[in-house]
Amino acid sequence: MTVERMVRIIAGFFIMLSLALAHFSGSADLTQLSWLWFTAFVGFNLFQSGITRFCPMDIMLKKAGVKQGCGL
């Protein structure tokens, strides 16, 4: 597993954890439409991209002509 994949997995985990803590502490109501759902979407995509190596943002950026990293 590469460093990039680990960063994605850890970042996704911590975003999802923070959302869960906010919800269960009563400081966020996830039953209402809010920006927290966007955070949950980003966190889930980070987590799944670390495991599956499928990232919609990577695809969009490659099609837009953004160069890939040097792979160090």
Contacts in CASP RR format, 6 or more apart in sequence:
PFRMAT RR
TARGET T0000
AUTHOR 0000-0000-0000
METHOD contacts of the structure
MODEL  1
MTVERMVRIIAGFFIMLSLALAHFSGSADLTQLSWLWFTAFVGFNLFQSG
ITRFCPMDIMLKKAGVKQGCGL
5 50 0 8 1.000
5 53 0 8 1.000
8 46 0 8 1.000
8 47 0 8 1.000
8 49 0 8 1.000
8 50 0 8 1.000
8 55 0 8 1.000
9 46 0 8 1.000
9 47 0 8 1.000
9 50 0 8 1.000
9 51 0 8 1.000
11 43 0 8 1.000
11 46 0 8 1.000
12 42 0 8 1.000
12 43 0 8 1.000
12 44 0 8 1.000
12 46 0 8 1.000
12 47 0 8 1.000
13 47 0 8 1.000
15 39 0 8 1.000
15 40 0 8 1.000
15 42 0 8 1.000
15 43 0 8 1.000
15 46 0 8 1.000
16 40 0 8 1.000
16 43 0 8 1.000
16 44 0 8 1.000
16 47 0 8 1.000
19 28 0 8 1.000
19 30 0 8 1.000
19 36 0 8 1.000
19 39 0 8 1.000
19 40 0 8 1.000
22 28 0 8 1.000
22 36 0 8 1.000
23 29 0 8 1.000
23 30 0 8 1.000
28 34 0 8 1.000
28 36 0 8 1.000
30 36 0 8 1.000
30 37 0 8 1.000
30 40 0 8 1.000
45 55 0 8 1.000
45 56 0 8 1.000
45 57 0 8 1.000
48 54 0 8 1.000
49 55 0 8 1.000
49 58 0 8 1.000
62 68 0 8 1.000
END
